[in-house]
Amino acid sequence: MTVKVRYHDFVTKTQQVQIGLTDNDRTIIDTVKSLFQSVYSQNCKVRLIGVRLSGLTHGNAQPNLFVNEEKDVQLHQSVDKIRNKYGWKAIALADSKVNFRGIVE
């Protein structure tokens, strides 16, 4: 996973990290936010923000033996089913910072 920030003067900062296999939106979003905070400078105007996910796979993830994530998995599967049937804007998690226009607040 890589985050890139390019400033108005075309100076570019990039940060990347490798995470384990996951299909959990919250894990991905939290990691992206952390990477962004490590390269973002508040005193500069931003020209570009980029996020890249690589090494994606298709299939079932192996459950973690030491953490009970079953409720979390069921929650995300239910959200996916609703979004597939009624559209992306049909549902959002309560702790989500994304509004229904797809804009991060």
C-alpha positions in Angstrom: 0.0 0.0 0.0 1.4 3.4 -1.0 0.4 7.0 -0.4 1.8 9.8 -2.5 1.4 13.6 -1.8 2.6 16.1 -4.4 2.8 19.8 -3.3 2.2 23.0 -5.3 6.0 23.2 -6.0 6.0 19.6 -7.4 7.9 18.2 -4.4 6.6 14.7 -4.0 6.6 12.6 -0.8 5.8 8.9 -0.8 5.3 6.4 2.0 4.5 2.7 1.7 3.8 -0.2 4.0 3.0 -3.9 3.5 0.0 -5.2 5.4 -1.2 -8.8 5.7 -4.1 -10.1 3.7 -7.3 -8.5 4.6 -10.7 -7.7 3.2 -11.6 -5.3 6.0 -12.3 -1.7 4.8 -11.4 -0.3 8.2 -7.9 -1.8 8.2 -7.2 -0.4 4.8 -8.6 3.1 5.5 -6.8 3.3 8.9 -3.5 2.3 7.2 -4.0 4.9 4.4 -4.7 7.6 7.0 -1.6 6.8 8.9 0.6 6.8 5.8 -1.0 10.1 4.7 -0.3 11.7 8.1 3.4 10.7 7.9 3.9 12.6 4.6 1.5 15.5 4.8 2.8 19.0 5.6 0.1 21.4 6.7 2.0 24.5 5.6 2.0 23.6 1.9 -0.7 23.5 -0.8 -1.4 20.1 -2.1 -1.5 19.4 -5.9 -2.1 15.6 -5.8 -2.9 12.8 -3.4 -2.5 9.3 -4.6 -3.2 5.9 -3.0 -2.1 2.6 -4.5 -2.9 -0.9 -3.4 -0.8 -3.7 -4.9 -0.5 -7.4 -4.5 -4.2 -7.8 -4.5 -5.5 -11.4 -4.6 -8.9 -13.0 -5.2 -10.3 -15.6 -3.0 -11.1 -16.3 0.6 -8.9 -14.9 3.4 -7.8 -17.3 6.2 -9.3 -16.3 9.5 -7.1 -15.2 12.3 -7.0 -17.9 15.0 -6.4 -15.5 17.8 -9.0 -12.8 17.1 -12.7 -13.3 16.7 -13.5 -11.3 13.6 -16.7 -13.2 12.6 -19.1 -10.4 13.5 -16.8 -7.9 11.6 -16.8 -10.2 8.5 -20.5 -10.6 8.6 -21.0 -6.8 8.9 -18.9 -6.1 5.9 -20.5 -8.9 3.8 -23.9 -7.4 4.6 -22.8 -3.9 3.7 -21.4 -5.3 0.4 -24.7 -7.1 -0.4 -26.7 -3.9 0.2 -24.3 -1.8 -1.9 -24.4 -4.3 -4.8 -28.2 -4.3 -4.8 -29.0 -0.7 -4.1 -25.8 1.2 -5.0 -22.8 2.5 -3.0 -24.7 5.4 -1.4 -27.4 3.1 0.0 -25.5 2.4 3.3 -22.6 3.6 5.3 -21.1 2.5 8.6 -21.7 4.7 11.6 -18.0 5.3 12.2 -17.4 6.1 8.6 -16.0 9.6 7.7 -17.3 9.3 4.2 -20.5 11.1 3.5 -23.0 10.0 0.9 -21.4 12.0 -1.9 -18.3 9.9 -1.4 -16.3 12.8 0.1 -14.1 12.1 3.2 -15.0 14.6 5.9 
